Amino acid sequence: MSDYRVIADRVAEDIAASRLRPGDRLPPQRIFAYERGIAVSTASRVYAELGRRGLVTGEVGRGTYVRSAMGRPLPGFVEPPASAVDLERIYSILPGQEQILSEIVARALRTEAIGATLAPVAAAGTGSARSIAACFLARRGWNPDPARMLFTGNGRQGVAAAMAAIAPPGERLGVEALTYPVVKGMAARLGITLVPIAMDGEGLCPDALAQAHRTAPLRGLYFQPSLHNPLGITMGAARRGAIAACIERLGLVAIEDAIYGFLGDQIPVAALAPDRVILVDSLSKRIAPGLTLGFVACPPGLTDRIAMTLRSGGWGATGLPFHVGLRLIEEGEAERLGRAKRADAAARQALAREALHGLDIRGDPGAYHLWLDLPETWRAETYANAAARLGIAVTPASAFAVQPGHAPNAVRLALASPTEAILVTALGSLRQLALNADDRGLE
């Protein structure tokens, strides 16, 4: 039997019938192949298909485990439980922020002003809007051209439009081996194959990118050089220069996700390769996910194509967030909130590192999230389930792994949402859980 989908169906039937239970380990792929008289490459496709269906999860060096008889969605694609301490979603609402926003929204809703918010918003906005956005996004060494600024509903929509513009269905897009989970869903819906690129302590490795392109040509690259999600690491200046030189040499177009860039002061890769990099940013982290506006700074020659993709995909900005977002920028509130959140993120990182002392953690000291490598007494998904029983929502590494079966034994902790007191208490509970695995550990 060589059709991997038929074999995957049979394994799925065993899971549904509880002949294979959640937590059971599947045999290594070579043994699976030998037992069924199939090629190892076919076994690999079976395991990948089971992972795609959400039936199994894999961790590097630990094997492939049954996830659920019902094939529930991967972590990162579902909302945390309402009762949980939310260490899964990364967003921050600072004390007093609601008052600032309510006053600005109220002014936009006055009778004499509301008419402007009711009209459709073009992908390119208006000339004044482009100038406001370009000035706001400018940072050390980078001044985007207002003529090449576009607007979206949020950062996710900007990334989706950029992906669709540079990689037609069936094409390959390079991406960090651990990446933002929503990008995996976007690629699946757009028919784009994601190719995982190896990383090190600074993020994406340029040599690995070049090797992947030599193996089979890529149409482009999506990456996060600043406060990478989930690892929280930030590229230094030399690595940014090496990535810029690499994409120039390979002739690739890159999508730089700068959503967390305001928490640092690094020069964007877009400044180093302006003809090759699409930079995507938004107000969702600076302001709030429910009142956001996305920005796409395009390279020469791609503005019209991305604008067309925005329109056809329905990813454009809408009236009220567009006008309120621009007003927040013009009045300086977006910049002030960004500075306040930068201080808040650094303070929460310091609290987290103290609360988790003795554990293996990593990430930028200015990030709103960190990466916890678990002791060998735990598997990441088992740990996440045990944390959920304590009322704490965390995200296991499998949610971020591009290639099924290549997730490290780790979880991401988002630090932004709870109060500091609740955060410290929750992290203390997670530390005790990590250090005191009993029957909740390896299963």
N, C-alpha and C positions, 0 to 999 in steps of 0.2 A: 504494500500500500504506500504510494509515493505522494498522494495529495495531502499536503500538510494540513489543510483545512478540515479534511475528514478525520484525520488523527486528532486534531485539536477538538473537534466535536465530541469524539469518544472520551477524551479526558474531561471535557466539560460535563458530559453525562455522568461520569464517576463523581465529580464534585457535586452536581445537583442531587445525586442519589446518596450523598454522604459516605460513599465508599472512599472518597478522599475528603478529609475534613479541614477546616480552617487551621492553619499552623502546620499541617503535614508538609514534609519536604519531598519534592520530586527528585528522582535520581539525576545525577549529572547527565548532561546531554549525550555523552558518548555511550553511557550505559543504557539510557533510554533508546538510543538508536539501535544498539546491539539487540536489546530485548524485542524490538519490533521489526528488526530486519530492514531498517531504513538507513539512509546516509546521515552522517552527522549534520550536514548542512540542512537536511530536511528537519531533523530534530530541532535545530536552532530556529527554524521558521515556525515550528509548532509552538515552542516556548514563547517566541515573540508574539504569535497570534493570541496565545492565552493571556499574555500581558496586556495586549491591546484591548482585549475584552474585559480586562479588570479582574480576571480570575486568579492570577498569581502575581507575586512580586519577587524580585530577585535582589540580592545584596552581594556585592563583590566579596569573594572568598568564603561566603556562607551558604550559597545555594539558592534554589528557587522554591518558594513556599506558596501553598494554597492561601489565597486571600479570603475568599468568601464564596459560599455556595450560590449566592445570588449575583455575584459579579458586581458589587457596588462600585460607584465611581471612584477614581483615584483621589487621594487627598489633594487638596488644592483646587478641586473643581466643585466642592460642596461647601455650603455655609457651615461654620462652626455651630455647635449646639447653643441654643439661646441661653442656657444656664451656665455655660462655660466661662471661665476666665480666658479671654481671647488672646492667646499668644500665637494665633495662626494668621490673622489679617494684619497688614502693616498700614495703619493710618492713625493720625494723631489729631485730636481736637483739644486745644489748649484752654485753660481757664480764661474766661472773658472773651473767647473767640466768637461765641454765638452773638454777643452784643454787637461786636464790630460788623459781622456779616448781616445781622438783621437790619441795621441802620442803612447799609448800602443797598440791600435788596429792597427795603421800603422806598428809597428814593427812586429806584428803577421802576417801581410799580405805581408811582404817582400818575395821575391821569395824563398830565402833560408829557410824561416820559415813556409811558408804556407802549405807545405806538411803534417805537423803534424796535421793541423786543418781539413784536408780532410778525414782522416780515421775515422771510427766509434769509438764511445767511449763506453767501457764496463761499466756496472753498477758499478763495483768496481774500475773503472779508472785504475790507475797504483799505484805501491807501493809508489812512491814518491808523487803522487797526494794525496793519502790517508794521508800520514804523514803531508803534507802541510795543508790539510783541518782540520785534527784533532788538530794540533797545533793552528790554527787560531780560532777554535771554543772553545778551552779550556778557562775556566774562573774559578773564585774563587771556589775551591772545586771540580772541575770537569775536568777530562782529558780523553776525549773519546779515545777508543782503535782504532788506525788506521786500524787494521785488520777488523773492523766492520763498516767502513765508506763506504757509497754508494753515488752515484752522480745522480742527476735528472736535468731536464731542469729548474725547478723552485720549489719554496716551495709548491705550490698547487699540483704539480705532486708528490712530496714526501708524502704529506698528503694522496692523493688518493691511492698511492701504499701501504702505511701503513694500511689504512682502508681496502683495498681489501685483504691484507695479513692476517689480524686478524679477520675479520668478513665476512664470506661467505654470499651470497644472502639469505635473509630471517632472518638473525640474527639481534640482537639489539646492538646498540652502545650508550653508555652514552655520553652526551654532555651538556655544559652549556645551560641554558634555553634561553639565548640570545647568538648567536654565529655568526661566520663569514658566510655570506650568501652562499658563494660558497660551503661550506661543506654540506649545505642542498641539493644543486644540485648534488654534488658528490654522496651522500648517495642514492638519488632517482635513479640515473643511475646505481649504484652498487647493488640495491635491498636491501639496509641496512635500517633498521628502527632506526631513531634517538630517543632517550629517553631523554627528557629535565630534567636536574638536577638543583635543586634550588640553588640560589646564595645569597650571602650577600655582605657586603661592601668590603670583601676581595676576592670575587670570588666564585668558586665552594665549596659547603658545603660537607664535608666528610660524615656526618650522612645521608644526602639526597642521596648521592651516594650509601651508604650501603643499605638504604631502597629500592631504585630502584632495586638493584641487588637481594634483598630478594623477592621482588614482582614478578619478572620474570628475570631470569639470563641474565646478559649482557655478551657480548663477549669482550668488551673493553671500552675504554674511549678516547675521544678527548677533549683536554682542552688547554686554553691559560693562564698560570699563570702570565705572564709578560705583562703589558700594554694591557690588554684584549681588543679585538675588538668585540663589539663597546664601552664598558663602560670605557675603559682606566684605569681600576683599576689593582693593582698589589698585589699579595699574599705576605704576610710577611713570615718570616722564620718558625714560628710556624705552620702556615697553610700549608706550603709546606711539612713540616714534617708529619703533620696529613694526608695529601693526600697520601704521599708515604706509610705511614703505612697502610692506608686503602686499597690501591690497592694490597699491599703485602698480607694482611690478606684475601682479597676476591679472590686472585689469578687472577687478571685482568691484561691485557696488556694495557698500556696507550700510547697515542700519544701526546707528548708535542710540541705544536706549539711555537717555540722560535723566530719567525720572527722579533719581536720587542725587543728581549732580549738585543740587543746591545745598546739600549737606557737607560739601567739600569745596575746594577751590582749584581743582585740577583743570588743566587746559583740555578742552574736548578734542577727540581725535579728528572731528570735523574741521578743526582749525589747521590740522597738519595735512589733511588730504581733502581740501574743500571741493574738489571735482568728483570725489568718489564716495562721500559719506552723506547719508540722510540722517539728520539728527532729529529725534522725537523727544518731546518734553510735554509736561502738562502742569496744571495747578492742583492735581488731585492730592499730592502729598504735601505741598506747601499750604493749601487751603483745606479742602475736604473732598472726598470722592463724590459726594452728592451735589457739589457746586463746583464743577471743574470745567476746564477748557483745555483742549490739546493743541499743540503746535508742531508743525513739521517744517524744518528748515531744509530746503531741497538743494542739491547740486545743480549746476547749469545743465540744461537739457532734459531734466527730469520733472520740472515743476508741472508742466501741462499734463504729463502722463499720470503723475500722482494725483493731481486735481481731478482728472477724469475718473480715476479709480475711487477716490473719495465719494464722488457723486454717484457712481454706479453701485457702490457698496452701501450707500446710505450711512456713511461714516462722518458726515459733516457736522459742524457745530450747530446748535439751535439758539434761538434768539436770546432768551433770558440769561443762560450761563455765559453766552458770548459777551453781552453788554455788561453784566455784573463783573465778569472776569477782567475785562478791560478797565472797568472803573476801579477795581481793587488794585490793579497795576498802576494806573494813573495817580491814584491818591496815595500810593506808597504803602498800602496795607499789605499787599502780597510780599513785598520785600521785607517788611517788618515781621510778618508772621514767619517767613522763611528763616530769618535770623534767630527768632525765638525758638523755632523748632530745631534749629541746628544746636543751640545750647541744650535744649531738652533731650535731644538724642544722645549727646555726649554724656549728660548726667545719668541717663538711664543705662547706658553702656557701663558706666563706672559702678552703678548699683548692681547690675547683673553680674559683672565679673567678680565682685565681692561675694554676692549671694551664691555663686556657683564655684567658689574656690575649690581647688582640688580636682576639678573636672577638665577635660580637654576641649576648650572652646577657642574659636577664632572668629575674626571679622574686624572690620575697620572700627576704631574707637569712636567714630562719628556716626555709625550706622544705627538705624532703628531696628536692626535685627542681628542675630548672631547664629553661629553654627556650632552645635554640640555633637562631638564625636562620642559615641556611647561606649561604656565598658563592654568587654566581650561577653559579660553575663546577660546582655540584652540583645534582642533584635529590634530594629528601629520601629517596625509596625507594632510589635508587642508592647514596646515602651509607650508609643503614642496611645494605644488602647488603654494601657494602665493609667496614663496621665488623664485621659478622658474620664475614667472612673473616679478620679479625684476632682473632676470638674474643671480641668485645664485642657484647652485645645492647642495642640502643637502639630507640626507638619513633618512626617517622615521623609527621608531622602528620596524614596521612590517616586514621590510626586514631581521631582525636579529632573530625574534621570531621563535623558533622551533615548538611551538604548536600554530596553528591558533587561534586567539581570545585572545591571552595572551601577546599582545604587550603593553608595557607601553606607556603613552602619552608623547613621547620624540622623539628627532632627534639626529643623530650623525653629528658632524661637523669635517671635515678633514681640518687640518691647514697647510699642507705641501706645496701645489703647488703654490698658488699665491705669488706675491711679498708681502712684509710686508705691504706696503702702501695700496695695493688692499685688502689684508686680513682685515686690520683694518676698512677700509671703508665698506666692505661687512658685517663684524660682527656688525658694528654700524647700518646698515640697518636692519639686522636680529633682533637686540635688539629692535629697534623701532617697527618693525612688531609684535614682541611677546607682547610688552606692549600696543599696540594700535590696538587691534582686532576690526574691525568694521564688515561690511557685508562679509568680507573674513574669519571670524572666524567660529564659530559653524554653520553648515548648516543642 
